[in-house]
Amino acid sequence: MNIEGLRYARAVSQTKSFSAAARAYGVTQPALSNGIARLEEELGLKLFDRSPRGVRPTAHGARILPLVERALAALDSVSAEAKRLADPAPASVRVGVSPLIGPELVARAFDAARALGPPRALVLREADKDDLRAGLVSGDLDVVLVPAVEPMPRFQHRIIHREPIVVVDPSSAVADTPLELESAVDASHILVPDTCGLTAFTTALFHDEDLPLRRYPGQASNYRVLEEWAGLGLGAALLPLSKVSRPHASCRPLVRSGRPVEIRYEAVWSRDTPLSADLDRFASLLTAGPSAPPIPDGPDGPVSQ
């Protein structure tokens, strides 16, 4: 059985898209589709159904795909352990961070690195999400801390932190009280370039609820400008609470059906790195940090919503 076919199937299951899975693996969509077709022929089962709304596992696929995930995890563990035994453990952990990652989480990362056995130094690099992904693929980075806004099926993931989203909107008649997402559709929203994940988060938030997102025709260059422009009344701004630089009478918690809207952050690392076990421990320590709220577990560990 071709291992790449199994990996392609896992990627499609995670991304719910043949094209997104192909991009994640750096192959053409026909190559990925052919790999999955060969796997389905070997199994004698169809794994996925395609529709205008996306890709979903078939009834047989829903039974087989969890087994594929476990089989690949075991293979990755073999590779990671072999590399760990062959190569001496490095003295440092190279960590890429998104500009959305706040200083409190970075401080927890330093504490987590020191708590590893043996303790490790932390080498930080801040960059946009595409550069961080490239650093993981090339091996220039060991782990990245990013908003959980897009699938990265070639890697291990662990949700490590979450924080509430607030709306800065001087045109709002009521200050400080929660704002329902459905009520936010009336505002024109200022966005930043889709390089850090905030715009992807905002777009997905409205899309998932089948709500229209009205965009301000201009574009802010960074979070500070986003906040300043919202304060000037050019439009509304959705920001993680930690990115609000000063108190605003117009800053309101964003809620969905009465529950706070939160952005989640995850640690992402290669499945077969020699540091795999250490990075799993590193992510666990970040998750258990003093400022990290409890995160519900799914069947395979912490999950993002």
N, C-alpha and C positions, 0 to 999 in steps of 0.2 A: 504494500500500500504506500503510495507516494506521500511523503511527509508534507511537501509543499501544498498538496491538495487539502490536507487537514488544516494547515495554517490558513489557507485561503478561506476555507469554510468558517473557521473561527472568526476571521476578520469580517466576513459578511454578516455573521450572526451578531457581532458587536456593533458594527456601523449601520446595519440594516440597509446597506447599499453596496451594489457591486462596484460602482465607480469609485466610491469613497474607499472601499477595501483595496482596490487596485492602486489608488494613489498612495495609500499607506504603505504598500509593499513595493512601490516603484516599478510596477509592471503595467502593461496595457490591460484594458478591461477584457478584450478577447482572450488574452493569455490566462487571466484569472478565471474567466467563465469556462474556458476549456479545461483548466485544472479541476474545477469543481465538477464539471460534467464527467470527467474520467473517474473522479472519486465516487460519484453517484452510480456510475456503471459498475465499478468494483463492488459497491455495497448492494446494488440491486434495489436502491431506494432513492426517491427524490427528496432532497433536503430542504429546498426553498420554493416558495411560491412568489412570483412577482405580480405587482398590481400598480395602478397609478399612484397609490398611497405609499408605495415602498415595497420592501422585501420582508417576508415573514417566514419562519420555519413551517414546514408541513408538520402534520401530526407525527410522522416518523422522524422528521428532523428534530422536533422538540425532545424526542427520546435519545437520539444519537448525539446531538451537539454537546450536551454536558459531558458525555463520555469522551468526545474528541478533546474538550478542554482539559479534562483530567489527564488524558494520555499525553498531550503536548506539554502540560505542566511537569509531568514526570520526566519527559525527554529533556526539557530545559534544565531541570534540576541535575540531571546527569552531566550535562555540558558545563553548568556552572560549578559543580563540585570538582570536576576534572580540572577546570581552569584554576580554581582556588588552590588545589593541591600542587599544581605545576608552577604557579606563580606566587612569589611572596606577597603578602598583603601590603598595599601601599600605605604610606603614613598619613595620607590626606584623602578627603572626599571632595570631589569637584562638583559643586552644586550650582545649577543655573536657576535663577529666580526671575519670575515675571515682575514687571513694574507694579503690578497690582498687589504683590506680596508686601505686607506691612512690616515695620521694624520689630514688632512683638514676635511675629512668626520667625523672622530671621534670627532673633535672639534665642528662641527655642531650638532652632536648628543647630546653633553653636553648642548649646547644652546637650543636645542629643548626640552630636558627634563626640563630645568628651565622654559621654556615658557608654560608648561602644567599647568592646574588649578586643584588642587594646584601644585606648582613646585615639581619636583621629583629629587632625587639624581640618578646618573647613576652608576651602578655596571657593569664593563666591564669584559668579558672573551674572550680572543683570542684562537681560536681552529680551527682545520680542519673541513671541511664541514660535515663529518659523525658525529663527536662529537657534532657539533652545532645542527644538525638534532635530535640527540638523546636527547640533552638538551631540545629542544622544546617539543618532545614527552613526556618526563618525567615530564615536568613542572619546570625544574630547570632553564630554561631561559624563559623570557617573549617575546623577539623578537631577531631575528638575522639579521645581515647585511652581505650579501653574494653576490658573482657574480651570475647573473641570467643565469645559465648554465644548470640547470636540473629541471624538474617539481617536485613540492611538493604539490600534490593536496589536502592534508588534511588541508592546511593552507591558510591564507590570504596573498596576495602579493601586494607590491607597488614598482614600479621602482623609485629610489631616486637619482640616479646619473649615469653618464656615462663619459667615457674618451677615448681618442684615443689610438689605438695600434700602436706601432712603431716596426721596425725591426732593430736589431743590427747585421750587417753583414759586416765585414771588406773586404770580397771578392767582395763587390759591387763596380762597377767601377764609379758609380755616387753617390755623397754624398748629403744628405739633400733633394733631390727631391723625390716626392712620388713614392712608389713602388706598382704596380698593383698586386693584389693577384695572378693572373694567372702567373705572372713572378716569384713569390716566390716559385713555385713548383720545380725550378731547384736547390734550396739550400737544404742542409741537416739540419734539425731543431733539436736543442737541447731542450729536454723537462725536466720537473720536475715531481716528483711523483704526481699522480692524487688525491691529497688530498685537494687542495685549490680551484680548479676550473679552473686554467689557462690551464692545459692540456686538460680538457674537452672542454673548449672554443676553443682552437686551433684545436682540432680534428674535432669538429662540423663545424668550419669555412670552412675547406677544404672539408669536406663531403657534406655540403649543396650546394656547387658549383660543386660537382662531380669532384674534383681535387685530385690528389694523394698527400699524405703527406709523404715526405721522412724524416725518423727519424734517428738522430745520434744514433749509437749503444749503447753509454753510456747514463747516466742520471745524471743531476745536482741535488743537494740536496735542493737548494733554489734559490731565484731570484738573489742574489748577485753572486753566483757561475755561474748561467746561463749567466749572463751578462759578467762575467770575461772570461768564456770559449768562448763565442762568440767573445769577444775582442781578444782572442788568435788565432782566426781563425779556431776553431774546427767545427764551423757550425753557422747557423743563430739562433737568438733568437727573439721570439715575446714577447713583454712586454707591459703592460700598461705604459703610459708615466710617471706616478707618481713613478714607480718602477725603472726608469733609474736613477742611482745614480750619474752619472757624464756625462759631455758632450762627445758625440761621433761623430767623423767625419763621421762614418759609420752608424749613426742612421737615419733611413728614415721613414716618415709616411707611413703606409700601407693603401691602398685604394682599393675599389672594384667598378669597373665601374666609376672611378673618384671620388667616395664618400668615406670619411674617414671611416675606419673600427673602430668600437668602442666596448668596453666591457661595459656592463650595470650592475649596482648593485641594489639590491632590499632589502627591509625590508620584513621579513616574520614572521608572528605570528599566534597563534592559533585562530580559528574562534570563540571559545566559552569562551575565557579567560575573567575574570571580568574586565581586563584592555583593552578590545577590543576597546572601543571608544577612550580611551586615546592613545592607540598605533596607531590607525588610524590617530589621530591628530598629533602624534609624527612623523609618516611617512610623513604626509603632510608638516610639518615644515621642515623636511629634504629635501624634494623635492623642496621646495621654498627657500632653502638656497642661499646665495649670489653667491656661486660658482657653483651652479647647472644649467646646460644649460636647455633650454626648452625641454620638452618631449611631443611628440604627444600623444593625447588621442585616445583610441579605444572606442568602444561602451560601455564598462564597466569601463572606466578610463584608466590611463596610462598603456601602454603595452610595452613589450620587443620585440625587433626584433632580 
